[in-house]
Amino acid sequence: MSHTSRQLVVSIDDQTLRVIEGGTCIREFPVSTAIKGMGFTEGSHRTPTGNFRICEKIGAGHASGTIFKARLPVGIWQPGEAPDEDLVLTRILRLDGLDPANTNTLARYVYIHGTNREDLIGSPAGHGCVRLRNDDMIDLFDRVEENDSLEILPATRPRGKLLFIDFDSTLARPAGGYPPAAVVESIAQAMQAGWLPVLLASSPESPVETTARALGITHFEVPASAFEEAGFHARKIREWLAAYLPEKTAMLGGTAPGSDLEPLVDSWITQDAISGMLDA
């Protein structure tokens, strides 16, 4: 273990990483944790919380902007390149979970690392790791040692608005068909008003990914098999509520109010009544 009293503390609420020595904060960096919130499941793209140790430091001596894949340098990123990719840049602090809930952190490849999306630092925008600006990543890397401790504090403050969309009743159409223009426009307006849309499909065969990409929607949930279909929407909504802590929620389409989903969301919107209901 580290022989220093140094500890790193990440606040998901504040989107900061503090370096603490001898009980005093000696440095604070803005960060970006996962846009999908908190979570421990492999493949969830959520940031784990709890206690960790830095188990490996990777990238010493490499140029700022070095691209790492599988923790090996493969090139140099230039500002403006690959804006839609989640690149691991400059330095890596690899994390090992110390709590029962986060023991899979090492296997999930959750890091603290530099990023090509420095413009998003300060708000949750990542895919599970903790992102820093590249100059800050070098500064942090040089301050810490392997086996230093890290605590990632879970979020406690509600943030944002989630719009759950039942794909099959609102956007699914026969091959070659198009979703209703009014629904597409209303979803676009909701996104402009700060709602984060999450498409929920009821079948593994649903062509939800193609539609999501066409509409600029990043998040969609699809059952892995027919065995997961029963109760799938309710399970996924509960996962999002626990991970994201939204200020407000709404459901578009799907089973009529009175189902097991109704208590999970603040408002239920029919396809015919969506216009104007998501502006707030």
N, C-alpha and C positions, 0 to 999 in steps of 0.2 A: 504493500500500500504506500501511498504518497507520505513523505515525512513532513509535509507542510500542513498548515491549517487552512489551506486554500480550498474554497468551494465555489462552484458555479451554480447560479440559480436562474432558471428561465421562468418568466411569468407569461403564461398564455394570455391572461387578461391584458397585460401591459405591453406585450410583444417586446420584451427586453430580456437581455442576458446580463446578469451582474457577476462580477468577479469579486469575491469576498475573501479577505485575508485578515486573520485576527479579529474577526467580527466587524471589520470595516469594509465598506464597498470601495474598492480602489479603481474600478472601471465599469462602465455600463455601455452596452451596445444595443442598438435596435435590431430586432430579428424578424423573421417571418416563420411561423409554424404552419401546420396544415390547414388548408381552407376547409377541409371536412371536419375539423375539430379534433377531439381527443379520442383515442382508442388503442386497443392492444392487439387486434386481430390481424394476422398476416394478410396482406393484400388489401387492407382497408384504406390505405393512404391517409391514416390518421396519426397524430403525434402521441406517443405514449407519455404517461405521467408517472411521477414517483421518483425513486432513487436509482442512480446509475453511477458507473465509474467510466472514466476515459480509459479504454483498454488498448487503444492504438493511435499513434500520431502518424499521419501519412502526408507526404508532400514537402517536407523540409527542403529548402533550397531551390524549389521550382519557381518559375516566374508567376507573377500574379496573372490569373486568367487561364492557367493550365487546366485543360480538360482531363478529368479522370473518369475512366470506365473500368468497372471491376477493380477499382482502387489503383489502376495503373495509368500513367500519363500517356495521352494519345494525341495531344495537339494543344494549340493555343486559341482560346476564344477571343474574337474581336467584338468590341461593343456594337450592338445592333444585329449581330448574327443570332440565328436560332431563337427568336423571341418566344416561340411556342413550345420549346423544349425545356425540360427541367434538368439543366446541366449541373454537374458537381464540379466545382472549380476551386483552384488555388491551394487549398489545404483541406484535410479531412481529420476530424476527431471522431473516432469510431466509439460507439457507446455499447456498454454491457449492462443490462438491467439487473438490479439487485433485489427487486421485490417479486413476490409470487406472480403478480399480474403482468409484469413486464420482462420476465425471464427470456422471452423470445426476441428481445430487441436486437441482439447480435445477429440472429438468423434473419431478421427483417431488414438488416442493413440500414438501420437508422443512424444518421450521422449529424454532426454539426459541420457545415461546409459553406464555402463561398458559392455565389450564384450568378447566373446571367440575367436575372431579373432583380437587379438592385432597385429598380423603380418601385417594386412592390414591398420592399423592406419596411417594416412598421405595421403591416397588416397581415392577417393569415392568408397565405397564398400558395403554400407549398404542398407537397405530397406525403408528408409524414416526418421529414427531417426538420432540423432547425437551420434556416438559412441566415447568413450574414453577408454584408457587403464585403468585397474581396480585400480591401485594405484593412477592414476591421478583423477579417478572418486571420490575416497574417499577424496582426497585433495580438489577438487572443491566443493563437497557436504558440507564439513565442512566450506567453505568460504562464502556460500550463504544462503539466507533466502527466505522463501516463499514471493511472491510478488516482488522479485527482477526482474528487467526488462532484457529482452534478445532481441537482434536484430540479425536476420540471413540475412546476406548481399547476394543478388543474384549474381550468377556468371556473369562475364563480359568477361572473357578470353576464347577463344575457346580451346577445349581439345579433343583429341582422334579422332577416325575414326569409322564411323558407316557404316555397310554393311547391307542394307535391302535385304531380300531374299523372293521372291515370292514363297511361299511353294508349291502351286498347280502346277506350271510349272517347278519346279526344283527338288523337293524332294518327292512329293506325288506319291505313287505307289499303284496298286491294293493290296488287302489283301494278305499277304505272299510274296510280292515282295520287292525288295531292291532299294533304291535310286541309281542313277548312281555313280559308284566308283570314277570317275573323279571329279564329283561335290563335293562329300564328302571330297575327298582329298584336293581339292582346298579351300574349306571352312576351313578345318583344318589348311592349310598353311596361310590363311588370318588371322585366330585367332592368330597364332604364330607371325605374323607380326604386331600385335597390333590392328587389326580390331575387333570391337564388333559386332557380328552378331545379327540381329533381324529378326525372322521369321514372315511373314505376311500371314495369312490364309484368304481366301475369304468367308468361310462358317463356321457356328458354328459346323458342323459335321466333319470338317477336323481333322484328327488324328495328329495334329501338336505337341501336348505335348509329345507324345511317341517318335516321331522322334527327337524332340529337346533334350530330356534327353539322347537318344542314342548317339547323336553327341556332348554332352557336352555343348549345347547351353542353356543359362539361360533365355533369353528373347524371348518371342513370343506373338503375338497379334492375338486374335480370336474374330470375332463378337459375341456379346452375343445372338443375334437373327437374323433372316432373315431381319428384318427391318433395321439393321445396315450395311448390306452388301454394299449398294450403296455408293461409295466414301470412303469406309473404309480405304483402303491403304493410300490414300492422307491425310485423317484426322490423322491417326496414325503417318505418317512420319512427318507431321507438329508438332504434339505433341512432338515427339522425338527431332526435330530440336530446338524447343523453350526451352525444358527442359535440353538438353545436350550440346548445343552450340558446335557441332563437328567441327573439323578443316577440315575434308574431309568426303564426303559421296559417296556411290555407291549403285546401285540397280542391283541385279542379277535376271534375268528372268522377268516374268510378261508381261504386255502389251508392245508392241513395242514402241520405242521412237516416240514422237509426241503426246503422251497422256498427260493428265493433271499432271501426275507424273514427267515428264521429267524435268520441271523447278525446281523441289524440290531437285534433287540430282546432284552431280558434274559429275558423269559418269554412263553410263548404260552398263551393261555387259550381253551379251548373254551367254547361257549355254555352247555353243561351244567354246567361246573365253575367258572363265574365267581363265584358267591356265596362270600364270605369270602376270596377270593384277593387282593383289592386293598385290604385294610384297612391294610396296613403302609405 
